[in-house]
Amino acid sequence: MSNKRHDPQFDPVGVRGALITTFRAEYRDAFVFREHYHEVDQIIFACRGVMTVHTTQGMWVLPTYRALWIPAGTVHKVRMSGEVSVRNLYLRPNLASELPRVCCVLTISPLLREMILFACQYPALNRRSKEHAHLIGLILSLLHSSPLLALQLPQPVDPRAERVANFFLGEPGSSLAISEICSRAGACKRTIERLFKHDTQMTLGRWRQQLRLIHSLRLLAQGMKVSSVALEAGYSSSSSFISMFKDLVGTTPRAYFQEAFQSPSS
C-alpha cells in the first residue's frame, strides 16, 4: 500500500452568479471523499445516514438532522457510514454572515430540512427570481437561528496527549486502565488530563465519551444491533449505552435510527 501523501484538491463547486449552489447524491457505506476544499462556504447535510468529517480542527460526526458548516478554504475529508443521502448547499462567502468562520455542527429543524430538500430541486439560487429570493432569505434566517451542537472531537496537540488520543481512536471500547494508557504515552494520568483540557477544551473523560458516541453512530448506521454496539463502544450494558446516547443525542438509538433511515422526501 502506498504511503504517498496527496495534497488537498481544489473542488470548483458553485455556479457563476449564484448565491447558493446545491448538490444532491446517494453514497454507499464506507465511501470516502479525500481531502479537498472549496472557495465557497458549505453546509454539508445528510437527510439519511451518518457522515464523519475530518478537518485540521478535529473530527466531526454528522448524524441525520445535523449539518456541518464549513467555511470557504477549509480542507476536509468525508466518510460515509451506512447508506447516505447527501444534500449540500454551497453559499457565496459571507452570505451567511452570522455564522462563525470556523466549522460547527448545526441542528437542522424540520422546517430547515424541508427548505434544503426543496432548494436542492434547483441547481442554483439567486435573487433574480422572486421565489428564489424568498427561499434564500428563509434558509439564511433558519441557518442563523440554528442551535450549535458539540459533536466535534478535537485532536490534542501535545505529542503525549496525541498518543493517548490515537490509542482510543484505534480502540474506542478498550477496557485497559487509563493510567496504563497514559504511562505508555509517556506521562502520568494527571498530566494527560491537563493536556487534554488545554488542547481540546474537554476533559479526557468527556473526550472519550464523545469518541464512543461517534464510534457507535457509525456502527448503528451500518445496521449493528444496539446490544453489540454497546459492547463495541466499551459499555458494560445496553442500558448504560442507551442512557449515554439519549443524554447526548436527545433520543434512544432505536428511535433515532427509525426516523433517520426513512427515505428522504426529495
C-alpha positions as CSV (number, residue, x, y, z in Angstrom):
1,M,0.0,0.0,0.0
2,S,1.4,3.4,-1.0
3,N,2.2,5.9,1.8
4,K,2.5,8.8,-0.7
5,R,0.8,11.9,0.7
6,H,-1.8,13.5,-1.5
7,D,-2.2,17.3,-1.4
8,P,-5.8,18.5,-0.9
9,Q,-7.6,19.1,-4.1
10,F,-9.5,22.2,-5.0
11,D,-13.1,21.4,-5.8
12,P,-14.5,24.2,-8.0
13,V,-18.2,24.0,-7.0
14,G,-20.5,26.9,-7.4
15,V,-22.4,28.3,-10.3
16,R,-21.2,31.7,-11.5
17,G,-23.6,34.4,-10.3
18,A,-25.5,32.2,-7.9
19,L,-25.8,33.0,-4.2
20,I,-26.4,29.3,-3.4
21,T,-25.4,26.3,-5.4
22,T,-27.0,22.9,-4.5
23,F,-25.8,19.3,-4.6
24,R,-27.6,16.0,-4.1
25,A,-26.2,12.5,-4.2
26,E,-26.5,9.0,-2.8
27,Y,-23.5,7.1,-1.4
28,R,-22.7,3.6,-0.3
29,D,-21.3,2.6,3.1
30,A,-17.6,3.5,3.6
31,F,-17.4,5.8,0.6
32,V,-14.8,8.5,1.2
33,F,-14.2,11.9,-0.3
34,R,-10.5,12.5,0.0
35,E,-9.1,15.8,1.3
36,H,-10.4,18.8,-0.7
37,Y,-11.5,22.4,-0.3
38,H,-13.9,24.9,-1.9
39,E,-13.7,28.7,-2.4
40,V,-17.3,28.9,-1.2
41,D,-18.9,28.3,2.2
42,Q,-20.6,24.9,2.6
43,I,-23.5,23.3,4.5
44,I,-22.9,19.5,4.4
45,F,-26.1,17.7,5.3
46,A,-27.3,14.1,5.2
47,C,-31.0,13.5,5.2
48,R,-30.3,9.8,5.7
49,G,-27.2,8.1,7.2
50,V,-24.2,9.2,9.1
51,M,-21.1,11.2,7.9
52,T,-17.8,11.7,9.6
53,V,-15.8,14.8,8.5
54,H,-12.1,15.4,9.3
55,T,-10.6,18.8,9.3
56,T,-7.5,20.3,10.9
57,Q,-9.7,21.2,13.9
58,G,-10.5,17.5,14.5
59,M,-13.2,15.0,13.7
60,W,-16.9,15.8,13.4
61,V,-19.8,13.3,13.4
62,L,-23.0,14.2,11.5
63,P,-26.0,12.0,12.3
64,T,-29.2,12.7,10.4
65,Y,-30.7,16.1,11.1
66,R,-27.3,17.6,11.8
67,A,-25.2,19.6,9.4
68,L,-21.7,20.8,9.4
69,W,-20.9,24.5,8.5
70,I,-17.6,24.5,6.6
71,P,-16.2,28.0,5.8
72,A,-14.5,28.5,2.4
73,G,-10.9,27.3,2.2
74,T,-11.3,24.7,4.9
75,V,-9.6,21.4,3.9
76,H,-11.9,18.4,4.8
77,K,-12.3,14.7,4.2
78,V,-15.7,12.9,4.4
79,R,-16.5,9.3,5.2
80,M,-20.0,7.7,4.9
81,S,-21.4,5.2,7.4
82,G,-24.4,3.2,6.1
83,E,-26.3,4.3,3.0
84,V,-26.1,8.1,3.0
85,S,-28.3,10.7,1.2
86,V,-26.4,13.9,0.9
87,R,-27.9,17.3,0.3
88,N,-25.4,20.2,0.3
89,L,-25.6,23.9,-0.1
90,Y,-22.7,26.0,-1.3
91,L,-23.0,29.6,-0.3
92,R,-21.2,32.7,-1.7
93,P,-18.7,33.6,1.0
94,N,-20.1,35.8,3.8
95,L,-23.7,35.3,2.6
96,A,-24.4,33.6,5.9
97,S,-22.6,36.4,7.7
98,E,-23.8,35.5,11.2
99,L,-22.2,32.0,11.2
100,P,-18.7,31.7,12.6
101,R,-15.6,31.4,10.4
102,V,-14.8,28.0,11.9
103,C,-16.5,24.7,11.4
104,C,-19.5,24.0,13.7
105,V,-22.4,21.5,13.8
106,L,-25.9,22.9,13.3
107,T,-29.2,21.4,14.3
108,I,-31.4,21.1,11.2
109,S,-35.0,21.8,12.2
110,P,-37.8,20.0,10.3
111,L,-38.6,23.3,8.5
112,L,-35.0,23.9,7.5
113,R,-34.7,20.3,6.3
114,E,-37.7,20.8,4.0
115,M,-36.2,24.1,2.8
116,I,-32.9,22.3,1.9
117,L,-34.7,19.5,0.2
118,F,-36.8,21.9,-1.8
119,A,-33.8,24.1,-2.7
120,C,-31.9,21.0,-4.0
121,Q,-34.5,20.7,-6.7
122,Y,-32.7,23.7,-8.4
123,P,-29.1,23.6,-9.4
124,A,-28.6,27.2,-8.2
125,L,-30.4,30.0,-6.5
126,N,-30.2,33.8,-7.0
127,R,-32.3,36.8,-6.2
128,R,-33.4,37.5,-9.8
129,S,-36.2,35.1,-9.2
130,K,-38.8,36.2,-6.5
131,E,-39.3,32.5,-5.5
132,H,-35.5,32.0,-5.1
133,A,-35.1,35.3,-3.2
134,H,-37.8,34.2,-0.7
135,L,-36.2,30.8,-0.3
136,I,-32.7,32.2,0.1
137,G,-33.9,34.6,2.8
138,L,-35.7,31.9,4.7
139,I,-32.8,29.5,4.5
140,L,-30.4,32.1,5.8
141,S,-32.7,33.1,8.6
142,L,-33.1,29.5,9.7
143,L,-29.4,28.8,9.5
144,H,-28.6,31.9,11.6
145,S,-31.0,30.7,14.3
146,S,-30.0,27.0,14.3
147,P,-28.6,25.8,17.6
148,L,-24.9,24.8,17.6
149,L,-24.0,21.3,18.8
150,A,-20.9,19.9,20.4
151,L,-20.4,16.9,18.1
152,Q,-16.7,17.7,17.4
153,L,-13.8,15.5,18.5
154,P,-10.9,17.9,18.6
155,Q,-7.4,16.5,18.3
156,P,-4.9,17.3,21.1
157,V,-1.6,18.9,20.0
158,D,0.8,17.7,22.6
159,P,2.5,14.5,21.4
160,R,1.8,12.6,24.7
161,A,-1.9,13.5,24.6
162,E,-2.0,12.8,20.9
163,R,-0.6,9.3,21.5
164,V,-3.4,8.7,24.1
165,A,-6.0,10.0,21.6
166,N,-4.7,7.8,18.8
167,F,-4.9,4.8,21.1
168,F,-8.5,5.4,21.8
169,L,-9.2,6.2,18.1
170,G,-7.9,2.7,17.3
171,E,-9.7,1.0,20.2
172,P,-12.7,3.1,21.3
173,G,-14.0,0.3,23.5
174,S,-10.8,-0.6,25.2
175,S,-11.0,-1.7,28.8
176,L,-7.3,-1.0,29.5
177,A,-6.8,1.2,32.6
178,I,-6.4,4.9,31.6
179,S,-3.4,5.2,33.9
180,E,-1.7,2.4,31.9
181,I,-2.5,4.0,28.6
182,C,-1.1,7.4,29.8
183,S,2.0,5.7,31.1
184,R,2.6,4.1,27.7
185,A,2.2,7.5,26.1
186,G,5.0,8.9,28.3
187,A,3.1,10.8,31.1
188,C,1.0,10.3,34.2
189,K,-2.7,10.4,34.1
190,R,-2.9,13.8,35.8
191,T,-0.6,15.3,33.2
192,I,-2.5,13.8,30.3
193,E,-5.8,15.1,31.7
194,R,-4.3,18.6,32.0
195,L,-3.0,18.4,28.4
196,F,-6.4,17.3,27.1
197,K,-8.1,20.1,28.9
198,H,-5.6,22.7,27.5
199,D,-5.6,21.4,23.9
200,T,-9.2,20.3,23.3
201,Q,-11.2,22.3,26.0
202,M,-12.6,18.9,27.0
203,T,-11.7,16.6,29.9
204,L,-10.2,13.3,28.9
205,G,-13.4,11.6,30.1
206,R,-15.7,13.8,28.1
207,W,-13.4,13.4,25.0
208,R,-13.5,9.6,25.3
209,Q,-17.3,9.7,25.7
210,Q,-17.6,11.8,22.6
211,L,-15.4,9.3,20.7
212,R,-17.6,6.5,21.8
213,L,-20.7,8.3,20.6
214,I,-19.0,8.8,17.2
215,H,-18.0,5.2,17.0
216,S,-21.5,4.0,18.0
217,L,-23.2,6.2,15.5
218,R,-21.1,4.7,12.7
219,L,-21.8,1.1,13.8
220,L,-25.6,1.7,14.2
221,A,-25.6,3.3,10.7
222,Q,-24.1,0.1,9.4
223,G,-27.0,-1.9,10.9
224,M,-25.4,-3.4,14.0
225,K,-27.7,-4.3,16.9
226,V,-27.7,-1.9,19.9
227,S,-26.5,-4.6,22.3
228,S,-23.5,-5.3,20.1
229,V,-22.7,-1.6,19.6
230,A,-22.8,-1.1,23.4
231,L,-20.1,-3.7,23.9
232,E,-18.0,-2.4,21.0
233,A,-18.2,1.1,22.4
234,G,-17.0,-0.1,25.8
235,Y,-20.2,-0.1,27.8
236,S,-21.0,-2.9,30.3
237,S,-24.7,-3.0,29.4
238,S,-27.1,-1.8,26.8
239,S,-28.9,0.3,29.3
240,S,-25.8,2.4,30.2
241,F,-25.1,2.9,26.5
242,I,-28.7,3.9,25.7
243,S,-28.6,6.4,28.7
244,M,-25.4,8.0,27.3
245,F,-26.9,8.1,23.8
246,K,-30.1,9.7,25.0
247,D,-28.2,12.3,27.0
248,L,-26.0,13.4,24.1
249,V,-28.3,12.9,21.1
250,G,-31.7,13.5,22.7
251,T,-33.4,10.2,21.9
252,T,-32.7,6.5,22.1
253,P,-30.7,4.7,19.3
254,R,-33.7,2.8,18.1
255,A,-36.0,5.8,17.9
256,Y,-33.2,7.9,16.3
257,F,-32.4,5.4,13.5
258,Q,-36.0,4.5,12.8
259,E,-36.5,8.2,11.9
260,A,-33.1,8.7,10.4
261,F,-33.2,6.0,7.8
262,Q,-36.6,6.8,6.4
263,S,-36.4,7.6,2.7
264,P,-35.8,11.3,2.1
265,S,-38.9,13.1,0.8
266,S,-36.9,14.8,-2.0
